[in-house]
Amino acid sequence: MRKIRVSPDTFPPPSGREYVLRATLPRPSPHSLPTPQRMYCVLTPTEFRLAGAFSSDILIT
């Protein structure tokens, strides 16, 4: 098996930046169970894209 050396010159420059924010917190009230939350953002020279995935505890006790 041949090893390939990777240098910074091997890859093209990035076309944009991606950010992911993940958290687990109680929603909709402080007494709810903690549920996963996620927000995703892409920034390019010509585009801004934002997506979110939010969940909440709907079980009433």
C-alpha positions in Angstrom: 0.0 0.0 0.0 1.4 3.4 -1.0 1.1 6.4 1.3 0.0 9.7 -0.2 1.4 12.9 1.3 -1.2 15.6 1.7 0.0 19.2 1.8 -2.0 22.5 1.9 -1.4 22.9 -1.8 -3.3 19.6 -2.5 -6.7 21.0 -1.7 -8.5 23.9 -3.5 -9.4 27.0 -1.5 -12.7 26.6 0.4 -15.8 27.9 -1.3 -17.5 29.0 1.9 -17.8 28.4 5.7 -20.1 26.1 7.6 -21.2 26.5 11.2 -23.2 24.1 13.3 -24.6 25.0 16.7 -25.9 22.0 18.7 -27.5 22.2 22.2 -29.6 20.1 24.5 -32.0 22.2 26.6 -35.5 22.0 28.1 -38.2 23.5 25.8 -40.8 25.1 26.0 -40.5 25.6 29.8 -37.6 25.2 32.3 -39.5 22.1 33.7 -39.6 20.3 30.4 -37.3 17.4 29.5 -34.1 18.5 27.7 -34.4 18.0 24.0 -31.9 18.3 21.1 -31.7 21.6 19.1 -29.6 22.2 16.0 -28.8 25.2 13.8 -26.8 25.1 10.6 -25.4 28.0 8.6 -23.5 28.2 5.3 -21.8 31.4 4.2 -20.4 31.8 0.6 -19.6 34.9 -1.3 -23.0 34.7 -3.1 -25.2 33.0 -0.6 -26.3 32.8 3.0 -28.2 29.7 4.1 -29.6 29.1 7.6 -31.5 26.0 8.7 -32.8 25.0 12.1 -34.1 21.8 13.6 -35.9 22.4 16.9 -37.7 20.0 19.2 -39.8 20.4 22.3 -41.2 18.3 25.1 -45.0 18.0 24.5 -45.8 15.5 27.2 -47.9 17.1 29.9 -47.6 15.5 33.3 
